[in-house]
Amino acid sequence: MSKDFSSVTERPGSPATREQLARLYHRYHTAARYVRGGRVLEAACGAGLGLGYLAGRSGRVVGGDFTENLLKTARAYYRDRTPLVNLDAQSLPFRDRSFDLVILFEAVYYLDQPEKFFTESRRVLSPGGTLLIGTVNKDWAEFTPSRFSTKYFSVPALRDSLKRSGFTGMEFFGAFPAETGSSLTKLVGLIRRVASALHLVPATLTGRERLKRLFYGPLRPIPPEVTEGLADLYPLVPISGDFPNYDYKIIYTAARV
């Protein structure tokens, strides 16, 4: 039976913390740096939260996802505004050189064979095109794996895998500093680590929402479309691709063909 990623994917109306909304906004604000009016594919687009933001800055945007339930949500909202395709990111149904930018946010760790996605991305990218990946940092001290995840990359491991797939000119960035913060932040981090070690972390976003309310207070609903100024914008900081990074919660890499 095929996996349904609906239970681990952000959807319109789901309650979110301030930082969760900031991370969502940050992904697409970062992507806008690389769009430059070109042809864009977002693989694992989920419910399409960022497609409208990208469409306003590109020549053409295509959204694709493995889970049909998520695409139904996106289609109901966007209607004819952007093409949406049911796909496996490890076997992209597009011709060679079809896109100038391929995006994969918070999904590389769900792929059974991520190297196949890297190879496929290189194939569908035009010369000079960019693959942009955003992922939680596995070397962050409070990292907890997601349900359905298969493999998390350290920064050097991701660099090496992309290089083997033929990418060059890689840039790495960190966002959302992993500072120790307040006593409450430290307590929440400790509880998360203990719960993860004991396999007590709720498997679904709904279950995690209850914990968020307990520790973070009132939550805001996720909108159906990311818009400018949705949340506070965190700095995007260049980091080395040669060493594991312990300073940031989120890692981005931009790899060129």
C-alpha positions in Angstrom: 0.0 0.0 0.0 1.3 3.5 -0.9 2.1 5.8 2.0 -0.3 8.7 2.6 1.7 11.7 3.8 -1.4 13.8 4.8 -0.9 13.1 8.5 2.6 14.6 8.5 2.0 17.5 6.1 1.0 21.1 6.9 -2.5 21.9 5.6 -4.6 25.0 5.5 -6.4 25.6 8.8 -4.0 23.5 10.8 -3.0 25.4 14.0 0.7 26.5 14.0 3.1 28.2 16.3 4.8 31.6 15.4 8.0 29.8 14.5 6.2 27.2 12.4 4.6 30.0 10.3 8.0 31.7 10.1 9.6 28.5 8.8 6.8 28.2 6.2 7.2 31.8 5.0 11.0 31.5 5.1 11.0 28.5 2.6 9.3 30.4 -0.1 11.0 33.7 0.5 14.2 31.8 0.1 13.0 30.2 -3.1 12.2 33.6 -4.6 15.9 34.3 -4.6 16.3 31.7 -7.3 13.1 31.9 -9.3 14.2 34.9 -11.5 11.0 34.6 -13.7 11.9 31.0 -14.8 10.1 27.7 -15.0 9.6 26.2 -11.5 8.8 22.7 -10.2 8.0 22.2 -6.6 8.2 18.5 -5.9 6.3 17.4 -2.7 4.3 20.5 -2.8 1.8 19.1 -0.4 -1.4 21.2 -0.2 0.3 23.8 -2.3 0.8 26.4 0.4 3.7 28.1 -1.5 2.6 27.7 -5.1 0.8 31.1 -5.3 3.8 32.9 -3.9 6.1 31.3 -6.4 3.7 31.9 -9.3 3.7 35.6 -8.7 7.5 35.6 -9.3 8.0 33.0 -12.0 7.2 32.4 -15.6 5.5 29.1 -14.9 5.0 27.0 -11.7 4.1 23.3 -11.5 3.3 21.6 -8.3 3.7 17.8 -7.8 3.0 15.5 -4.9 2.8 11.8 -4.2 -0.3 12.0 -2.0 -3.5 12.5 -4.0 -5.4 13.8 -0.9 -3.0 16.7 -0.6 -3.3 17.5 -4.3 -7.1 17.6 -3.9 -6.8 20.3 -1.3 -4.4 22.3 -3.6 -6.7 21.8 -6.6 -9.8 23.0 -4.7 -8.0 26.2 -3.7 -6.0 27.0 -6.9 -8.4 25.6 -9.5 -6.8 26.7 -12.8 -4.1 29.0 -11.4 -1.3 26.4 -11.6 -0.9 22.8 -12.9 -0.8 20.1 -10.2 0.6 16.6 -10.9 0.5 13.4 -9.0 4.1 12.1 -9.1 6.9 10.2 -7.6 9.8 12.6 -7.1 12.2 9.7 -7.8 10.8 9.4 -11.3 9.7 12.8 -12.6 7.2 12.7 -15.5 8.8 15.6 -17.4 11.0 16.0 -20.4 14.7 16.8 -20.1 15.5 20.5 -19.4 11.9 21.4 -18.6 12.6 23.6 -15.6 15.0 26.3 -14.4 14.4 25.6 -10.7 13.4 22.5 -8.8 12.4 22.8 -5.2 12.0 20.2 -2.4 11.1 21.4 1.0 11.0 19.3 4.1 10.6 16.0 2.2 14.0 14.7 1.1 14.0 12.5 4.2 10.8 10.8 3.1 12.3 9.5 -0.1 13.2 5.8 -0.3 16.0 6.6 -2.8 16.9 10.3 -2.6 19.8 9.9 -5.0 17.2 9.0 -7.7 15.5 12.3 -7.1 18.8 14.2 -7.3 19.5 12.5 -10.7 16.0 13.2 -12.0 16.2 16.8 -10.9 19.4 17.2 -12.8 17.8 15.7 -15.9 14.8 18.0 -15.9 16.8 21.1 -15.1 18.1 23.4 -17.9 21.8 24.3 -18.1 22.5 26.7 -15.3 19.4 25.6 -13.4 19.2 25.1 -9.7 18.0 22.5 -7.3 16.9 24.0 -4.0 16.5 21.7 -1.0 15.3 22.8 2.5 15.4 20.3 5.4 15.5 20.1 9.1 19.1 19.8 10.4 19.7 16.3 11.8 22.7 17.6 13.8 20.6 20.1 15.7 20.7 19.0 19.3 16.9 18.9 19.7 16.2 17.2 16.3 13.5 14.5 16.4 12.8 12.4 13.3 9.4 12.5 11.5 7.1 9.6 11.0 7.7 7.9 7.6 11.2 9.3 7.4 13.8 7.1 5.8 17.1 9.0 5.9 18.3 12.4 7.1 21.5 13.9 5.6 24.2 15.8 7.4 25.5 18.8 5.4 28.6 17.0 4.1 26.6 13.9 3.2 24.1 15.9 1.2 27.0 17.7 -0.5 28.6 14.5 -1.5 25.4 12.9 -2.7 24.6 15.9 -4.9 28.1 15.9 -6.3 27.8 12.3 -7.2 24.6 13.2 -9.0 26.4 15.7 -11.2 25.7 19.0 -9.4 28.2 21.7 -9.0 28.5 25.2 -7.4 26.7 24.2 -4.2 25.9 26.8 -1.6 24.7 25.9 1.9 22.8 28.1 4.3 21.4 27.9 7.9 18.3 29.5 9.3 16.6 29.6 12.7 19.5 29.6 15.2 19.5 26.6 17.7 20.2 28.9 20.7 19.5 27.5 24.1 17.0 30.3 24.8 14.8 30.6 27.9 14.2 28.1 30.7 10.9 27.1 29.1 12.7 26.5 25.8 15.2 24.3 27.5 12.4 22.4 29.3 10.5 21.9 26.0 13.7 20.7 24.3 14.4 18.2 27.1 10.8 16.8 27.0 11.1 16.5 23.2 14.3 14.5 23.4 13.0 12.2 26.2 9.7 11.6 24.3 11.6 10.8 21.1 13.9 8.4 22.9 10.9 6.6 24.4 8.9 6.8 21.1 6.2 8.9 22.8 6.2 11.7 20.2 2.7 11.8 18.5 2.8 10.4 15.0 0.5 12.9 13.4 0.4 16.7 13.2 -2.9 16.7 15.0 -1.4 14.9 18.0 1.5 17.3 18.0 -0.8 20.3 17.9 -2.1 19.4 21.4 1.5 19.5 22.7 2.1 22.8 20.9 -0.9 24.4 22.7 0.4 23.1 26.0 3.9 24.6 25.7 3.5 27.5 23.3 0.0 28.8 24.0 -2.4 30.2 21.3 -1.8 29.0 17.8 -2.6 30.6 14.5 -4.2 28.7 11.5 -2.0 28.0 8.5 -3.4 30.0 5.5 -4.1 28.3 2.2 -1.5 30.4 0.5 1.8 32.0 1.7 1.7 35.8 1.3 4.4 38.5 1.7 4.9 39.3 5.4 3.1 36.2 6.7 5.5 36.0 9.6 8.8 37.3 10.9 11.7 36.8 8.5 14.8 35.1 9.9 18.2 35.7 8.3 19.6 33.2 5.8 23.2 32.6 6.8 25.9 31.1 4.6 27.5 28.0 6.2 30.3 25.5 5.2 29.4 22.4 3.3 32.4 20.6 4.7 31.3 20.0 8.2 28.2 19.0 10.1 26.4 22.1 11.4 25.1 22.4 15.0 24.1 26.0 14.9 20.9 26.1 12.9 17.6 24.2 12.9 17.0 24.4 9.2 19.5 23.8 6.4 19.2 24.8 2.7 21.4 23.9 -0.2 21.3 25.4 -3.7 23.0 23.1 -6.3 23.5 24.2 -9.9 23.6 22.2 -13.1 
